[in-house]
Amino acid sequence: MQELNKNRGEGERGENNRGDQNRPGEGNRPTERGQDRAQDNRPNPRGTDYLRNYLSGKQNLDNQNPNAQGGTPEERLRNQIEGKLDPRNQNRETVESRLSSQERLQNQQFRSWDNADQTAERIRNNFVQSRNQNRNQNVRFDQNFWRSVVRGNTGNNRVNGYFHVYGSLNGNRNYARNYWWQPTPANTLSSWLRGSYGQPRYYSYGPGGDVYCRNGYVYIGGNRHVTIPQYYTQAVHVVRSVPEISPEEAQEMEWKPLGVFALASDENQEASFIVQLAINQDGVLSGTFYDEKSKETRPLLGRVDEESQRAIWHFADEPEIGIVMETMLYNLSRDETNVLVHFGEETTESWLMVRIPEPEEE
């Protein structure tokens, strides 16, 4: 994998400090806010016909209602995961299908999130309010939850995931009830992980950020890196490099929590997806994707690329759907961070992951 630009900052930034001390150098990053800025805060993915078409399958964009075919971006993603919509349908007649692949890539851009801290605070407050109103429906990621999830995960039904909980369910790991909700500070991670990850790097995405798109290429720190399809292929290679792990091996592994996050695609939509992540000393990611609306739980599996510090994961039970998510490893020590959601090699959106507090004891 081609190397991401090395961090030129010195010293570790504080966990809740939103400064840019550990970002790439500013020398080549564009400062103009013209063509790139025009797409800076375009809604995600509602403002992008291509993503709407990708998730809605056969929908004709010429006559498309913005709220059709599943409503919100989260609902369209939910439908794709459940197999109700086929984004790989090659026979649909749409405006987007008449554009060449090159034209689509030329127009691709990661959105940036202005006022992300304010959006994150609203999302947290809404989660707390919803929990107070529906206490018996709160997901807790505690032993009872894991037993119900892993109980049928044996034999031919076993999926390649949930490795982080085997030690507490079947081994000698005595984690606190709220263990998986806790963040692990960046300095703790960097000293605990095996390998040479280097100084923590914190990247932002979109125009004016550290990682952005221009003319079909991904730029990092102002320097052209690879094409958008190549960037996606790199991510796929990382998640496919996760070694085979047996339940017995998982029982003996130590896992650090990265926390529990709400996943939001748009600041005007209520977040209903929850992502829980943990990491072992070899940089393997194990976690859970929970849909609050459908109450569906899916395993997440991934890996941190040691050289680039890209933390990348996908759906362990159905990797072939091609949805891959990523952010920087040490971004996950923050209270909120951008996350790239790849819907195949030609469409990537920048969503927001917001750390949410654990439910109160009943």
N, C-alpha and C positions, 0 to 999 in steps of 0.2 A: 504494500500500500504506500502511495506517495505520502510523504510526511507533511503534516500540517505545519504552518509556520511556528517556530519556537517562540515562546513568550519572552518578551524583552524586558518585562518589568522585574523588579527585585522586591523580595519580601513577600510575606503572605498577607493577603487582605483579610480583614475581620469577617466573621461569618455573616453578619448582617450589613456589612459595608457595601454599598452599591457603587463604589468608585471603580475606576478602570485600571488600577495599578498593575494587574496581572493580565492585561490584554496585549495583543500584538502592537508593534510600533505604528504610529500614526502616519509615517512618512508617505505611504502610497495610497492611503485610504482616501477616496474622493470626498471632497467637502461640498461640492455642488449639490443642490437639492432639486434638480430639474427632472429629468426623465426618471431617475430612480425614485425620487421623492413622490412622484405622481402615484406610485403604487404602494407607498410606504404603509398606509393604514387602511388599505382596502379590506373590507370584511373578508373573513377567511373561513370557509371557502365560498360563501354565498356570493361574493363579488366576482368570482371566477367561474365563467361558464364552463370552462374545461373541467374543473373539479366537480361541478354539479353534474355534468354529463357523465363523468367517470363513475361517480357513485350511484347515479340513477339508471345506468344501463341503457335502456331503450328510449329514454325520454328525448323528445325532439326539442331542441333549444329554440327553434323559431317561434314556438307557441308555448314556451315553458313558463309556468307560474313559479316565482321564486320560492314559494312555499310548498310546491308539489313534490311528489315522490319522496315521502318520508319526512317532509317538514324541515327540521333543523339539521345542521351539519352532523350533529351527534346521532340523530335518528338515521340519517343516510349511511353513516359509518356503521351503526348497529345493524342495519339491514344487510350491508355488504358482508359483515362478519358472519351473520346468520345464514348467508347464502341466498337471501331473497332477491338480491339484485346482482346482476353479472356485469361488472365494469369491463370485462374482457370481450363483450359482445362486439364482433367485428362487422355486423351487418346494419348497424343503426345509421340513419341518414340524419346528420346534424350539421349545424354550422361548424362545430369543432372538427368533425370528420373531414370537412372540406379544406381544413388548414393542414399544411404539411407539418410533419414532425419537427422540421427545422424551425418553422414559424412559431410553433407552440413553445419550443425551447427558448427561442429568442425573447419571448414575452414572459417567460417564467421569472418569478421573483418571490423571495421569502418576505413575508410582511414583518415589519417591526411593531412592537407593542409600546406605544407612548403611554405614559401613566400606568405602567404595568402594576406598580405597587398599589395604586388606588383600585384597579380592577381586581387584584388579588384580595385586597381587604374586603371588597364587596362579596366576592365568592366565599370567603371564609365565614363572613357574617351570615350569609344565606344558608351555608351548611349547618352552622350552629343552630340557627332558627328552625330549620327543617328537622334537625335531630330532636330538638325540644318538643316539637309537635308530633313526632313519630318515633318515640323512644324504643318501641318494640321492633322497629325495622332497621335499626342502626347496625351496620356492619362493623365488627369489632376487631377482626384479625387476631382473635385470641384462640386458646386451645380448643374450645368448643367449635369455633368456626373452622379451624384447620382439620379437626377430626371429620367434620361433615364433608369437607371438600376432598380429603385424601382417602376417605373410607373406600370408595369404589375405584381408586387409582391403583389397581393391581392386575396382574395377569395380562390378558389381551386388552383390557380396558385402560392399562396404565399409559399416561401421557408423559412426555418428557419435560417435567416441570415440578414446581413446588418443592424443590430440593432443600430450600432453606428451612423448612419446618420438620424435616425428618428427624433431626437430632433431638428436638424437643418432644416429638410424638413417640419415637421409638428408641431414642438413645438416652444419653445422660445429660443433655443440655437443659438446664433449668432457667429458661428465660422469664423475665418479668411479664406480667399480663400485657403491659403496654409497650413491650420491647420493640415491635415492628413499626410502631408509630414514631419512634425517636429518630432524629437526624444524627449522623455521625460527622463531627467536625472535619474539615479538610486536613488539618494538621494530624489528626488521629489516623485518618485514612492513609495519608502519604507515608507515615511511619509504619503502618501495619501491613500494607500490601506488599507482596513479593514482586520483584522486578524493578525496573528502572523507569518509573513514570515521570520523574523529573519534577520541577516546581509546578505547583497547581496553576492551571490556566482557566480563565473564566471568559467565555465567548458569548457575545450576543449575535442575533441573527437579523437580517434584513438591511435595507438601505441605511447607511450611517453606522452600521454595526461591524462586527468582526468578520462575519460570514454572510455573503450576499451573492446574488446572481446578476450577471450582465451578459447579454448576447449569447446565452446558452452555456455560459461557463460559471462555475462556482469560484468566487474570489475569497481569499482568507487574508485578512490584514492588509488589503489593498493589492495583493499579488494573485494573479490568475493561477488557479490550482488545477482543476480538471473539469471536463464537461459535466453537465447535470446527470446524464445517465451513468457516467463513470463514478460520480460521487455516490449514487445509489448502489452501484455494483460493489463499491468498497464496503458499504454498510452491510450488504448481503453477505459478503465474504467473511466479515467479522462475526456475524451471528451464526454462520455455518461452521465456524471454527470452534464452537463450544464442544469440549470433549464429551464423550459418553460418560454419564454418571449413573451408577446404580444406586438404589435406595440405601444399600449397606454403606456405600462410600459416602453418600450424602449425610448419613447419620454421624460420621466422624468429622465432618467439616465444621469449621467455625464460620459464622456469617455475621456481618455487621449490618444493621438496618440503615437504609437510606431515607426511609420515611414513607408517608402516605400522602398522595397528591390528588387534587382534583384536576382533570384535564379539560381545558376550555378551548374552543375553536374561535370564539367571538366574544367580545366584551359585553354584547347585548343579549347573549343567550345564557341560560342557566346551565352550569356544568353538571352533568349526570354521570360521567365516567370517573372512576377512581382507579389510580395506579399505585400499587404498593411494590417497593423494590428493596432488595437486599443484595449484598455482594460478599463473595468469599475472598480469601487471600490471593487467589490466582486471577482475580478480576472477572470471575463468572457472575453474571447477574441472574437472579431468580426472583420472581415476583408474581403479582396477581393483578388481573384486570377485572374490575367489578362494575357492572352496569346497574345503577340504582333503579332504573325504570323497569328493566326486564328481570332484575335480580339474578342475572347470569354471571357466573364466575369462570374466568379462563386463566390458564397459567401463562406467565411471561418468562422468556428465557433469552439471555443475551450475553454480551461480553464487552469489556472495556479494551479498546485497542491501546496497547501500552505506549506506542510511539506517539500517537495523535491525541490520546486521552478522550477519544470519542466513546461515549457509553451508548451502546446500541442494543436494542431488544426487539423481539417480535412475539407473535402468538405461538407458543410452543405446541399447541394442539393442532394448529392448522397453518404451518409456515408457508404453504404454497399460495395463500391468498395474496402474498406480496406486500402486506402492510408492515413497514419497519419504522420504528421510532428511535430518535436519538437526541442526545444533548451532550454537553461536556461533563465528564465525571464530576468535577468539583463544582459545577453548577448545581448539582444535586445536594450540596450542603447549604444552599440558599433557601430562603422561604418561598421564592418563586423564580421560575426560569423559563425561557423559551424552550420548546422541544420541537424538533422537526418530525413531521409525520409524512413518511414517504408512501404514496399510493402507486407503487411501480416506479419505473425509471424516468418517467417524463413529468410526474406531478409530485411536488413536495410543498407542504404548507408549514408555516411556523405557528404553532399553537402555544398555549400557556399552561404550564404546570404550577399549581399553587399548593403549597404545603397546608394541610388541614389538621386541626387538633384532634386528639383522640376523644371518643365519646366519654361523657362523665359516667361514673359508676352509678348504677341504678340503686 
